[in-house]
Amino acid sequence: MRWLGRLDQLVAGAIAGAQWLALPLVVLLFLQWPLRDFFRAYSREANDLGQILFALFVAVSVTAATRAGTHLAADAVARHYSPEIRHCIKKIGALIGLIPWALFILIASRSNVISSLQMHETFPDTANPGYFVVKLALWIMALLVLAQALLEIARPLPRDSA
């Protein structure tokens, strides 16, 4: 089960790294208006780079929210369940919800993402490079969701609740 520990570290590392995308994203969003209105240059490039950072940030933040227990946590009723029942619900949700969804995304978007990567697709409006990263972010999100679902299924019942 060493691979589970490595997978957990990989997901945690992706989340830790992606959290820093928020700062340049905010700066780029802020700079768009002065670049457009005062300098009359580079606002579209700032927008395109902001879209890339936003796509990557959102792709990772879905799994970050799930790991933190804040994503789609409908615990108004479940908080009254025992820890064992909540643990089983998480495992069943990962097995019948997250894994099929992530696999569907990976399979359904395969040709679109691969062709975008192969031709290094540019942004449609500006022809700036990097649009393929926005499409790749879809796979990053699905792979992280899949990894987190596998971790949820493999996670043993917490000792303090047994």
C-alpha positions in Angstrom: 0.0 0.0 0.0 3.0 2.3 -0.4 1.4 3.5 -3.7 -1.5 5.0 -1.7 0.9 7.1 0.4 2.7 8.3 -2.7 -0.7 9.0 -4.4 -1.8 11.0 -1.3 1.5 13.0 -1.4 1.1 13.7 -5.1 -2.5 15.0 -4.6 -1.4 17.0 -1.6 1.6 18.4 -3.5 -0.6 19.4 -6.5 -3.0 21.2 -4.1 -0.1 22.9 -2.2 1.4 24.1 -5.5 -1.8 25.3 -7.1 -2.9 27.4 -4.2 -0.1 29.9 -5.3 -1.8 30.4 -8.6 -4.4 32.6 -6.9 -1.9 35.4 -6.4 -0.8 35.9 -10.0 -4.3 35.3 -11.2 -5.6 38.2 -9.0 -2.7 40.4 -10.3 -3.5 39.6 -13.9 -7.2 40.3 -13.4 -6.3 43.6 -11.8 -3.8 44.6 -14.5 -6.2 44.0 -17.4 -8.0 47.4 -17.1 -4.9 49.6 -16.7 -3.2 47.7 -19.5 -6.2 48.3 -21.8 -7.1 51.8 -20.8 -3.8 53.5 -20.0 -1.1 51.5 -21.8 -3.3 50.2 -24.7 -1.2 47.1 -24.8 -1.0 43.6 -23.4 -4.5 43.4 -21.8 -5.5 40.5 -24.0 -2.3 38.6 -23.1 -3.0 39.2 -19.5 -6.5 37.9 -20.0 -5.3 34.8 -21.8 -2.7 34.0 -19.1 -5.3 34.6 -16.5 -7.6 32.1 -18.2 -4.8 29.5 -18.1 -4.1 30.1 -14.4 -7.8 30.1 -13.6 -8.3 26.8 -15.4 -5.5 25.2 -13.5 -6.6 26.7 -10.2 -10.1 25.5 -10.6 -9.0 22.0 -11.7 -7.1 21.5 -8.5 -9.5 23.3 -6.2 -12.3 20.8 -6.8 -10.1 18.1 -5.2 -8.9 20.5 -2.6 -12.4 21.2 -1.5 -13.2 17.5 -1.5 -10.2 16.7 0.7 -11.1 19.5 3.1 -14.6 18.1 3.4 -16.3 21.2 2.1 -17.2 20.3 -1.5 -20.7 19.1 -1.8 -20.8 18.2 1.8 -24.5 17.8 2.5 -24.2 17.1 6.2 -27.4 18.7 7.4 -28.7 15.1 7.9 -25.5 13.1 7.8 -23.9 14.9 10.8 -26.3 12.9 13.0 -25.0 9.7 11.6 -22.3 7.7 13.3 -18.7 8.1 12.0 -18.9 4.6 10.6 -21.9 5.3 8.5 -20.5 8.6 7.3 -17.3 6.8 6.4 -19.2 4.2 4.4 -21.2 6.9 2.6 -18.0 8.6 1.5 -16.7 5.3 0.2 -19.9 4.6 -1.7 -20.0 8.1 -3.1 -16.5 7.8 -4.4 -17.2 4.4 -5.9 -20.5 5.1 -7.6 -20.2 8.9 -8.1 -16.6 10.2 -8.4 -14.9 7.3 -10.2 -17.5 6.9 -13.0 -17.7 10.7 -13.4 -13.9 11.1 -13.6 -13.5 8.2 -16.1 -16.4 9.6 -18.2 -14.7 13.0 -18.4 -11.3 11.4 -19.3 -12.9 9.2 -22.0 -15.4 11.7 -23.4 -12.9 14.5 -23.8 -10.0 12.3 -25.0 -10.1 13.3 -28.7 -10.7 17.0 -27.9 -7.8 17.2 -25.4 -5.4 15.1 -27.4 -5.9 17.1 -30.6 -5.5 20.4 -28.7 -2.3 19.2 -27.1 -0.9 17.9 -30.4 -1.4 21.1 -32.3 -0.6 23.4 -29.3 -3.9 25.1 -29.7 -3.9 28.8 -29.4 -6.6 31.1 -28.0 -9.3 31.6 -30.6 -9.6 35.4 -30.3 -6.0 36.4 -29.9 -4.0 33.4 -31.4 -1.9 33.6 -28.2 -0.3 30.3 -27.3 -1.5 28.2 -24.4 -5.2 27.4 -24.9 -4.3 23.7 -24.9 -3.4 24.2 -21.2 -7.0 25.2 -20.5 -8.2 21.9 -22.1 -5.5 20.0 -20.3 -6.8 21.3 -17.0 -10.0 19.3 -17.6 -7.9 16.1 -17.5 -5.9 17.4 -14.5 -9.2 17.9 -12.6 -10.5 14.4 -13.6 -7.3 12.7 -12.7 -7.1 14.4 -9.3 -10.7 13.6 -8.6 -10.1 10.0 -9.6 -7.0 9.8 -7.3 -8.8 11.3 -4.4 -11.7 8.9 -4.9 -9.3 6.0 -4.8 -7.8 7.4 -1.6 -11.2 7.7 -0.1 -12.1 4.1 -0.9 -8.8 2.8 0.5 -8.9 4.9 3.6 -9.5 2.8 6.8 -12.1 3.8 9.3 -10.6 6.4 11.7 -9.4 4.7 15.0 -11.1 7.2 17.3 -14.6 6.3 15.9 -14.2 2.5 16.1 
